[in-house]
Amino acid sequence: MKRRTFLSVAALAGAGGARAGEKETAAPSSAKVASGLTITEKPRSVPIVQDCDVCVLGGSCTGVFAAVRAAQTGAKVAIVEKQNAFGGVAGSGLVNVWHKLYSNDRKEQIIAGLTHQVIKRLEKINAVRSYRAGKGGFALNTDELKIELDRLVIENKITPYLHTFYAAPQVDRGRVTAVFIENKNGRQAIRAKVFVDATGDGDLARGVGLPFEIRKGLQPPTTCAEISGLPNSTLKLIMKHREEFGLAPDHGWDSIVPGAPGVKMCAYMHAFNTDASDANQLTAAEIEGRRQVRAYMDIARKYGGEKNDPCLLDLGSHIGIRETRSFTANYKLTETDVLTCKRFPDAIANGTYHIDVHDPKTGKFKFKEPKGNFYQIPLSVLVSDKAPNVVLAGRMISTDRSAFGGIRVMVNLNQTGEAAGVTAALAASGAKPVARVDAQSVRKHLSKLGAAII
Ligand SMILES: Cc1cc2nc3c(=O)[nH]c(=O)nc-3n(C[C@H](O)[C@H](O)[C@H](O)COP(=O)(O)OP(=O)(O)OC[C@H]3O[C@@H](n4cnc5c(N)ncnc54)[C@H](O)[C@@H]3O)c2cc1C
């Protein structure tokens, strides 16, 4: 990266400082500010806008699938999402590839449930392209996905809160009794018996003091863009001319957008040295990610040849975040579990995606292949004895760095959402801590609801 560019990004990151490698075991105090000064907020009464059985925080597919499964297990459910639409990295972040639903020998369907149902719904409107008749994965139209997720929420009578930020928990003797949310109506509270944390960063889990770490060398985030008229050689052109446009050496990929010939979903660069759970670093990364998109489009304009006419059609409304906080629950999934395709009696998800870790300095993808047909994710990585009414779902679940490289894809995390929803509903109806919910009962419910439980 050119010195000029580097300086501006560093300045934007401001007081955030590097926190990679940080370990925390308790809820931190209020955010540090550059001045070192603080202000004391006056105590105030906050309206309770809802009392429910299960409240899901974060509305990616993981969160929506958790809410749907909780509702289908008999719970009264609310879901809180800070963006204007559901979908998370797939919705606001534009990432549109779901991997295969079959075992590595392609003989057994190992992922079904809501992932499969949503693919079927999108197929009806030509909003999905299947590779190898569905045995090789899928490219989705993620704007259509957003509408399908809205429909799922409404059909299942879940109360949605969009444009709504989860701010803090109210904790009483280790149990979360309510969460404070902020939106155009001001600060409000939602009370629930059980909460699902599907915020990606584990904002609630951190708030209740569940142990987590922010590993050194986090996988860096990427700003995705849908662009038409790019030459096929764009990635090669970027490698050749990047210095002239202030881009660091990097590695990326692209995908087709179903039903939009000539349009690519581009994930070409990384915003290096970013801990996206830090607000200042996230701000800097958003601006840097968008600068990168303009820079590689300029490369295409200058060096892409006469027929080339790139047009920026859509820019992720949120930078795509790969990795931030990783929590410790009752079990930590390991690289060995994934590579040896270990079977778990409390398995709630199956996956085949290989271990894929993006290098924090070069963006190169480092792969390790599982030796077997599929690996499993156990329920014990979603629940902890230390948080009796919080279930984790999504990328913050309890794994080591390498296992995370495999389980982090959406077809896997969608299943963690479904399992979290059922677990939360059963804990709410049985007045039990989430870690005491019988895993076999969760598996039976999931299976009845259409999941592939093995
Ligand atoms: C650039 C990129 C490319 C990728 N490529 C692929 C791929 O090809 N295929 C694949 O399957 N996976 C891919 N992944 C990985 C995958 O997309 C993510 O790991 C996965 O989407 C994470 O899901 P999640 O539900 O845990 O988090 P997210 O999708 O990040 O969802 C978290 C949700 O919570 C909301 N939220 C967060 N904090 C709050 C709050 N305080 N209050 C309210 N709402 C909140 C967010 O807005 C968001 O909707 C990629 C990731 C990136 C970044």
The ligand as a MOL file (V3000), in Angstrom:
LIG
                    3D

  0  0  0     0  0            999 V3000
M  V30 BEGIN CTAB
M  V30 COUNTS 53 58 0 0 0
M  V30 BEGIN ATOM
M  V30 1 C -16.1420 -11.6040 2.0860 0
M  V30 2 C -16.6230 -12.8950 2.6290 0
M  V30 3 C -16.7640 -13.9690 1.7740 0
M  V30 4 C -17.2790 -15.1660 2.2650 0
M  V30 5 N -17.5150 -16.1800 1.3790 0
M  V30 6 C -18.3330 -17.1730 1.7630 0
M  V30 7 C -18.8910 -18.0520 0.8150 0
M  V30 8 O -18.5840 -17.9740 -0.3600 0
M  V30 9 N -19.7730 -18.9820 1.2580 0
M  V30 10 C -20.1090 -19.1030 2.5810 0
M  V30 11 O -20.9500 -19.9160 2.9310 0
M  V30 12 N -19.5290 -18.3190 3.5070 0
M  V30 13 C -18.6950 -17.3400 3.1260 0
M  V30 14 N -18.1780 -16.4830 4.0570 0
M  V30 15 C -18.3930 -16.7440 5.4980 0
M  V30 16 C -19.8240 -16.4800 5.9280 0
M  V30 17 O -20.4390 -15.5510 5.0790 0
M  V30 18 C -19.8930 -15.9760 7.3570 0
M  V30 19 O -19.0530 -16.7150 8.2050 0
M  V30 20 C -21.3200 -16.1040 7.8680 0
M  V30 21 O -22.2070 -15.4140 7.0160 0
M  V30 22 C -21.4240 -15.5790 9.2750 0
M  V30 23 O -22.7570 -15.6860 9.6570 0
M  V30 24 P -23.2620 -15.1410 11.0440 0
M  V30 25 O -24.7250 -15.3380 11.0440 0
M  V30 26 O -22.4700 -15.7140 12.1380 0
M  V30 27 O -22.8750 -13.5980 11.0190 0
M  V30 28 P -23.3780 -12.4110 10.1240 0
M  V30 29 O -23.7540 -12.8550 8.7650 0
M  V30 30 O -22.3320 -11.3630 10.2520 0
M  V30 31 O -24.7110 -11.9490 10.8430 0
M  V30 32 C -24.7570 -11.2260 12.0270 0
M  V30 33 C -26.0310 -10.3950 11.9960 0
M  V30 34 O -26.1950 -9.7550 13.2320 0
M  V30 35 C -26.4640 -8.3760 13.0280 0
M  V30 36 N -25.9320 -7.6870 14.2200 0
M  V30 37 C -24.6570 -7.6520 14.6410 0
M  V30 38 N -24.5500 -6.9540 15.7830 0
M  V30 39 C -25.8100 -6.5490 16.0900 0
M  V30 40 C -26.3690 -5.7770 17.1450 0
M  V30 41 N -25.5890 -5.2970 18.1450 0
M  V30 42 N -27.7020 -5.5360 17.1420 0
M  V30 43 C -28.4870 -6.0190 16.1450 0
M  V30 44 N -28.0270 -6.7380 15.1070 0
M  V30 45 C -26.6910 -7.0110 15.0900 0
M  V30 46 C -25.7320 -8.0400 11.7500 0
M  V30 47 O -26.2330 -6.8900 11.1220 0
M  V30 48 C -25.9580 -9.3170 10.9410 0
M  V30 49 O -27.1670 -9.2850 10.2090 0
M  V30 50 C -17.6040 -15.2990 3.6330 0
M  V30 51 C -17.4070 -14.2340 4.5070 0
M  V30 52 C -16.9370 -13.0410 4.0140 0
M  V30 53 C -16.7980 -11.9020 4.9490 0
M  V30 END ATOM
M  V30 BEGIN BOND
M  V30 1 1 1 2
M  V30 2 1 2 3
M  V30 3 2 2 52
M  V30 4 2 3 4
M  V30 5 1 4 5
M  V30 6 1 4 50
M  V30 7 2 5 6
M  V30 8 1 6 7
M  V30 9 1 6 13
M  V30 10 2 7 8
M  V30 11 1 7 9
M  V30 12 1 9 10
M  V30 13 2 10 11
M  V30 14 1 10 12
M  V30 15 2 12 13
M  V30 16 1 13 14
M  V30 17 1 14 15
M  V30 18 1 14 50
M  V30 19 1 15 16
M  V30 20 1 16 17
M  V30 21 1 16 18
M  V30 22 1 18 19
M  V30 23 1 18 20
M  V30 24 1 20 21
M  V30 25 1 20 22
M  V30 26 1 22 23
M  V30 27 1 23 24
M  V30 28 2 24 25
M  V30 29 1 24 26
M  V30 30 1 24 27
M  V30 31 1 27 28
M  V30 32 2 28 29
M  V30 33 1 28 30
M  V30 34 1 28 31
M  V30 35 1 31 32
M  V30 36 1 32 33
M  V30 37 1 33 34
M  V30 38 1 33 48
M  V30 39 1 34 35
M  V30 40 1 35 36
M  V30 41 1 35 46
M  V30 42 1 36 37
M  V30 43 1 36 45
M  V30 44 2 37 38
M  V30 45 1 38 39
M  V30 46 1 39 40
M  V30 47 2 39 45
M  V30 48 1 40 41
M  V30 49 2 40 42
M  V30 50 1 42 43
M  V30 51 2 43 44
M  V30 52 1 44 45
M  V30 53 1 46 47
M  V30 54 1 46 48
M  V30 55 1 48 49
M  V30 56 2 50 51
M  V30 57 1 51 52
M  V30 58 1 52 53
M  V30 END BOND
M  V30 END CTAB
M  END
